[in-house]
Amino acid sequence: MPVRKIFWEDPYCTELPAHVTGVDGTRVTLDATIAYAFAGGQSSDSGAIGGREILEARKEGLEIYYTLPADHGLNPGDPVLVCIDWPKRYRLMRLHFAAELVLELVYQGWGHPEKVGADITAEKARVDFLWQGNISQIFPELHQRFQELVDADLPIISAYSDEAAERRTWSIAGFATVDCGGTHLKRTGEVGAVTFKRNNTGKGKERIEIYLND
């Protein structure tokens, strides 16, 4: 059985009792986890397993492998406490959903341009598009529509579209339903105020960078 991903069931959980299910040198697997592994552009969580720092989290298929220090001393069956860096996680959640809103608003309002890249860290989010011209020209209208969604403080519903394959969606009633396996906020108002910046990456590619104002 692959690890039970509690970060989907409760993305606000910061500590979780679990058991080690496998050990391969410095890599371990668990029966349950709250520590997200890089996927879909969203950075991995920082944290610890049984007091040992998570050096890397890697998703392979439906499993997540955590790399720990060489002297971790863990064995299959050992009970551990999984902890995450909550301030980092919450910034990732806010920036991730800000990027999701920007992407969907651009799709809906400007002819569904092709997305060619995305990245979410605790410092900023970015979404890259194939785009002719200067994408900052749409920023006034884009930011207005974005802020309307945030100010409305709408509920965000996260669910499985295919539980066996662990495919996930988020939805906002009357706005969109989108495939996404990240960790999501409960309400749009949690995103808060943001700033957009434009970056031209060349060859007809335009980047929207998103920064939290706090």
N, C-alpha and C positions, 0 to 999 in steps of 0.2 A: 504493500500500500504506500502510495506517495505521501509525503508530509501533508498534514492538514493545515491549510493556509488561513490562520486566524486573522491575518491582516486584511482579508476580504470580509470576514464575518464581523469583525470589530476593529476598524483601522485606528481607533483611539486607544486601544489596549497597549500599555507600555511594558508590562511584565507578564510572563506566562510560564507556569510550571510545565515541563516537558520531559521526555526521555530520549536518550540517544538510541537510535536504531541501527546505526552502522558507523564503523570507523575504518578509514583507509589512509593511514599515515596522518597527515595533518587535516584531512577532510573528514567531516562528520555529517551524518544525517539525523534528523529528528522525527518524532511522531507528530509533532505540531510546532508551529512557529508563528511569530509576529514579525520577524525580520525579513523585510522585502528584499528580493534579489533583482538586480538590474534587468529591466525588460521594457520594451516600448518607449525607450528614451528616458524613463524615470530612473534616477540613480538608486543604488542599493542603500538600505539603512545602515547606519553605524550602530554598534551595540556589542553585547557580550553574551556568551553561552556558558553558564556555570562559572561566571567570573573571568572567563578567557575572552580576550578581544576577538571579534570577528574581523579577520584580515581581508576576506573576500567572500561574497555570496554569489553563487552562480546557479542559474536555473538551467537544467538539462532535461528536456522533456517535461514531465510533470513533477520531477524531483528537484529539490534545492540542496546543493552541497555547500557547506560552510567550511572555509579554511581557517584554522585556529593556529596559535603558536605551536611549535614543534613539541614543546613539553606539556601539552594540554592534559595528558594523563587520563583521558576519558575512555570508557569502554562501553560496548553495547549494553543497554539496560540501565545505565546510570541515570539517576534523576538530575535534572539541571533546571536552572531558572534562566529563561531567555529575556533579556532586557534590551530596549532600544533607546537611542538618543531622541527623546521626544521633541525638543525644539527643532532639531533638524528634520525629523519626519513631518512635523506640522508645516514647516516652510515648504517642504517638497510637495505635500498635499495641496497647499494653497497655490503654489506656482504651477503644479501639474494641472490643476483644474482651470486655472487662468489660461493656460495654453490650450486646453480642450475647448474652452469657450471661444477663444480667438479663432481657432481652426474652424469650428463650426460656423461662426459668424461670417468668416471670409468665404467659406463654401456657399453659404446661403445668400450672401449679399453681392458677391463679386464673381459669379460664374464658375464656381467650383474649380479654381486653379489647382494644378497638381502639387501635392505636398511632396517635397524631396528630402526632408530631414526634420528632426526634432531632437531636443535634448533638454532635460530638466535636472538642475542641480539645486542645492539649497541657496545659491546666490542669484540665479536667474533661470528663466525658461526661454527657449527659442523655438520658432517654427519657420522652416524654409519652404519657399514656393518657387515654382517656375512662373516668372512674372516679367512682363515687359514694362519698363518704366520704373518710376520711383514709388515704391509701395507706401511710403509715408504720406502720400497724397490722400490715402483713405483713412488715415489715423483719426481725424476729427469725428467722422461718422462712426468708425469702428469703435472708438473709445466711448462715444455716447451710447451706442447699443450695448456694449459690454457693461458699462456702469449701470444701465437700466436693469440688466439681469442681476447684477450684484445687489443693487439697492432694493430690488424686489424680494430678496432673501428667500428664494424659492427652494423647496425641498428637492434634493438630488437622490434618486432611487438607483441603487446598485444591485445587480442581480446576475444570475447565470443565464446565458442564452443556450448553453450546452454544458451541463454540469459534468458529464463524463469526460469531456475534453477540456474542462476548466476554461471555457470561454465566457467572458464577462461583458456586461454592458453597463452604461450609466444612462439615465434618462431624466429629463425635465419636462413635465407635462406641458404640451403646447409648443415646445421648442425643438427637442430632438431626442432621439435614442441612438447611442453611439457605442460601437464595439470598443472596449478598452479594459485591459487587465491591471490597471494601476490601483492605487489606494485613493479613495474618493472622500471628499467632504460630505457632511450631511446636508448643508444648505449653501446656496450661492453667496450669501452675505459674508461667509467666513473668508472669502478670497480677499476682501478689503480693497483699498485703493491701489492702483498700479500705474506704472509709467511704461509706455511703449517707446522703443528706439529702433531705428532702421539701420540695417547693415547690408550693403551690397556685396555679395560674395562672387560676383562675376558670372559671365556666360548666361545671362538671362535669369539669374537666381537672386531673389530678394529674401531677406531675413527680418522677421519681427522678433525683437528681444523684449522680454517682459520682466519688469522689476517690481517687487513689492515696495510700496512707499514707506513702510515702517522699517 
